[in-house]
Amino acid sequence: MSKLKIAIQKSGRLSEKSLELLKECGIKFPDFKSKLKNSATNFPLEILFLRDDDIPKYVEQGIVDIGIIGENEVLEQDKNVIVVRKLGFANCRLSLAIPKETDYSNLSFFKGKKIATSYPTIVRNYFENKNIFAEIVEISGSVEIAPSIGLADTIADLVSSGSTLLHNGLKEVEEILRSEAVLISNENLPAESEIILESFLFRIQAVVNSRENKYILLNAPNESLDQIINILPGMKSPTVLPLAESGWSSVHSVVRENEFWRIIDELKKCGAEGILVIPIEKMVL
């Protein structure tokens, strides 16, 4: 039986999150420590652990079928691959930063400046689109130190919390792009691999749905049921069951994570009591 080959970063936070996603999709594999290749035991998937900057190239060349990589790396390398879907983790941004004591007004500040970065293609394209000339200095690793040692005037680097910039005497002034983990694919997958990929994507969607939603149970006075049902439409409509106590019902539904607190406030105003919120392990629509 053919297997779908997936490339995952061999170490780091993105690697951990990628493996966590596979496990949440019910895909099991033996102990992978010190291995650069592994095979799932219950799904036709072979895993290769690679350097992150090698993954787009390997996917383009068909050495692997798919890969999980930061969107920023896909844009920087500009390989002939397909971004199949965004995965919602490893969120960060590529930003411009300058010494914190320096005054800043707008992008014209960067005219003629030296900008150190590990993402020269993205940064160069950004400034070309803004019709601003800046000198791009490509370096790998420890970008934040470039201004303090005189290698560059400013930097463009990935930012999560911004604490690393502050520790190095820098401040973030402009955001170039936002990035997250994405699943990429070779442009010409064999038919057998396409079928396996569709099955894999179905599992990913079920996991993503469960992360974005919560299961909610509550007790509601019958005279407020219509109002509460309008607040809680659910996937189709809420489940309503009579309680042993006359005049009350139990209502079960699903609430989107980003709407949760607003909806809870509305439910309480309608007389809802005993509200329970339960995580959803998987959610198939």
C-alpha positions in Angstrom: 0.0 0.0 0.0 1.4 3.4 -0.9 2.1 6.0 1.8 1.9 9.7 1.9 5.3 11.2 2.8 5.2 14.3 5.1 8.1 16.5 6.1 8.2 18.0 9.6 10.8 20.3 11.2 13.2 18.0 13.1 13.3 20.1 16.3 11.8 23.2 17.9 8.4 24.5 18.7 7.0 24.0 15.2 8.1 20.3 15.3 6.4 19.8 18.7 3.1 21.4 17.5 3.2 19.4 14.2 3.6 16.1 16.1 0.8 17.1 18.5 -1.5 17.7 15.5 -0.7 14.2 14.1 -1.5 12.7 17.5 -4.8 14.6 17.7 -5.6 13.3 14.3 -5.3 9.8 15.8 -2.1 9.0 13.9 0.2 6.8 15.9 3.9 6.3 15.3 6.8 4.6 17.3 9.3 6.5 19.4 10.9 9.0 16.9 13.8 10.2 19.1 17.1 10.2 17.2 15.3 9.1 14.0 15.1 11.1 10.8 12.4 8.9 9.3 9.4 7.1 10.8 6.2 5.5 9.7 2.7 5.7 11.3 1.4 2.4 12.6 -2.3 3.0 11.8 -2.3 5.4 8.9 -0.5 5.3 5.5 1.9 8.2 6.5 5.7 8.3 6.4 7.3 11.1 8.4 10.7 12.7 7.5 12.3 15.1 10.0 14.1 17.8 8.2 15.6 21.3 8.6 12.8 23.9 8.1 14.5 25.6 5.2 14.8 22.3 3.3 11.1 21.4 3.5 9.8 23.6 0.6 12.6 22.4 -1.7 11.9 18.7 -0.8 8.2 19.1 -1.4 8.8 20.9 -4.7 11.1 18.1 -5.9 8.7 15.4 -4.9 11.0 13.8 -2.3 8.1 14.2 0.1 4.5 14.8 -0.8 3.5 17.3 1.8 5.1 19.3 4.6 4.3 21.4 7.6 6.3 24.7 7.6 5.9 28.3 8.6 4.2 30.4 6.0 7.1 32.9 6.1 9.5 30.2 5.0 7.2 29.3 2.0 7.1 33.0 0.9 10.8 33.5 1.4 11.8 30.4 -0.7 9.1 30.9 -3.3 9.1 27.3 -4.5 6.5 25.7 -6.7 4.4 24.2 -4.0 0.7 24.5 -3.0 -0.4 25.9 0.3 -3.2 23.4 1.1 -4.4 25.0 4.3 -3.4 27.1 7.3 -3.1 25.2 10.6 -3.6 27.8 13.2 -0.5 27.4 15.3 3.1 28.7 15.4 1.7 32.3 14.9 4.2 35.1 14.6 4.9 38.2 12.5 7.8 39.5 10.5 8.5 43.0 11.7 10.9 45.9 11.3 12.7 47.0 14.4 15.0 49.9 15.2 17.1 50.9 18.3 14.6 51.8 21.0 16.0 55.3 21.6 15.6 56.3 17.9 12.7 58.5 16.9 10.4 57.0 14.2 7.6 58.6 12.2 6.9 56.4 9.1 8.5 54.1 6.5 10.5 56.8 4.9 12.8 56.3 7.9 14.3 53.3 6.2 15.4 55.0 3.0 19.1 54.2 2.6 19.3 52.2 5.8 21.0 48.9 6.2 18.5 46.2 7.3 19.7 42.9 8.7 17.4 39.9 8.1 17.1 36.2 7.5 14.3 36.9 5.1 15.9 39.0 2.3 13.4 38.1 -0.4 10.3 39.1 1.6 11.9 42.2 2.9 13.3 43.3 -0.4 9.9 42.8 -2.1 8.2 44.7 0.7 10.4 47.8 0.2 10.2 47.6 -3.6 6.4 47.6 -3.4 6.7 50.7 -1.2 9.2 52.4 -3.6 11.7 52.7 -0.9 15.4 51.9 -1.4 17.0 50.1 1.5 20.1 47.9 1.6 19.3 44.4 2.7 22.0 42.5 4.7 21.3 38.8 4.8 22.4 37.0 8.0 21.3 33.8 9.6 20.6 33.7 13.3 21.2 36.4 16.0 19.6 39.1 13.8 18.8 41.2 16.9 22.5 41.9 17.6 23.2 43.4 14.2 22.6 47.1 15.1 24.7 47.0 18.3 27.8 45.6 16.5 27.5 48.0 13.6 26.5 45.4 11.0 23.2 47.2 10.2 21.1 50.1 11.2 17.9 48.2 11.7 16.5 44.6 11.5 13.6 42.7 10.1 12.9 39.5 12.1 10.2 37.2 13.3 8.4 38.4 16.5 6.1 36.5 18.8 5.9 38.4 22.1 8.5 41.1 21.4 10.6 40.3 24.5 13.7 39.4 22.5 13.7 42.7 20.8 13.4 44.6 24.1 16.3 42.6 25.6 18.4 43.7 22.7 17.5 47.4 22.9 15.1 47.3 19.9 11.5 48.3 19.4 9.1 47.1 16.7 7.9 49.8 14.4 6.3 48.1 11.3 4.7 44.8 10.6 5.6 43.3 7.2 3.5 40.2 7.4 1.8 37.7 9.7 2.7 34.0 9.5 1.5 30.7 10.9 2.1 27.0 10.2 0.8 25.8 6.9 0.4 22.5 5.2 2.1 22.5 1.7 1.9 20.0 -1.0 3.7 19.0 -4.2 1.9 20.3 -7.3 1.6 16.9 -9.0 0.6 14.4 -6.3 -0.2 10.8 -7.6 -3.8 9.9 -7.4 -3.2 7.4 -4.5 -1.5 10.2 -2.5 -4.3 12.6 -3.2 -6.8 10.2 -1.7 -4.6 9.8 1.5 -4.2 13.5 1.7 -8.0 14.1 1.6 -8.4 11.6 4.5 -5.7 13.4 6.4 -7.3 16.8 5.8 -10.6 15.5 7.0 -9.0 14.6 10.3 -7.3 17.9 10.6 -10.6 19.7 10.0 -12.2 17.7 12.8 -9.4 18.7 15.2 -9.6 22.4 14.2 -13.3 22.4 14.7 -12.9 21.0 18.2 -10.4 23.7 19.1 -12.7 26.4 17.9 -15.8 25.2 19.6 -17.0 24.3 23.1 -19.8 22.0 24.2 -22.2 23.8 26.5 -25.0 22.5 28.8 -27.3 24.6 30.9 -30.6 24.6 32.8 -33.2 27.0 31.4 -36.7 28.1 32.6 -39.2 27.0 30.0 -40.6 30.5 29.6 -37.1 31.6 28.3 -36.5 28.7 26.0 -37.3 30.5 22.8 -34.9 33.3 23.7 -32.1 30.9 24.7 -32.6 28.8 21.5 -32.1 32.0 19.5 -28.9 32.7 21.3 -27.7 29.1 20.9 -28.4 27.9 17.4 -25.9 25.1 17.6 -24.7 23.1 14.5 -28.4 22.8 13.5 -30.4 23.6 16.6 -29.8 23.0 20.4 -30.9 19.8 22.0 -33.6 20.4 24.6 -34.5 17.8 27.3 -37.1 18.2 30.1 -35.7 18.2 33.7 -37.3 16.3 36.6 -38.3 19.7 38.0 -41.4 21.1 36.4 -41.0 24.2 34.3 -37.3 23.6 33.5 -35.3 22.1 30.6 -31.7 21.1 30.0 -30.2 22.7 26.8 -27.2 21.3 25.0 -25.4 23.1 22.2 -22.0 24.1 20.7 -20.5 27.6 21.1 -17.6 29.1 19.1 -14.7 29.9 21.3 -14.4 33.5 20.1 -18.1 34.2 21.0 -18.1 32.3 24.3 -18.1 35.1 26.9 -20.6 37.3 25.1 -23.0 34.4 24.7 -22.6 33.4 28.4 -23.6 36.9 29.4 -26.7 36.8 27.3 -27.7 33.3 28.6 -27.5 34.5 32.2 -29.7 37.5 31.4 -32.3 35.1 30.1 -32.3 33.1 33.4 -29.9 30.2 32.4 -28.4 28.4 35.4 -25.9 25.6 36.0 -23.9 26.4 32.9 -21.3 23.8 32.1 -18.7 24.2 29.4 -16.9 21.0 28.1 -13.9 20.8 25.7 -14.7 18.9 22.4 -12.1 16.2 21.5 -13.2 15.9 17.8 -15.9 17.6 15.8 -17.1 16.3 12.5 -19.5 18.5 10.6 
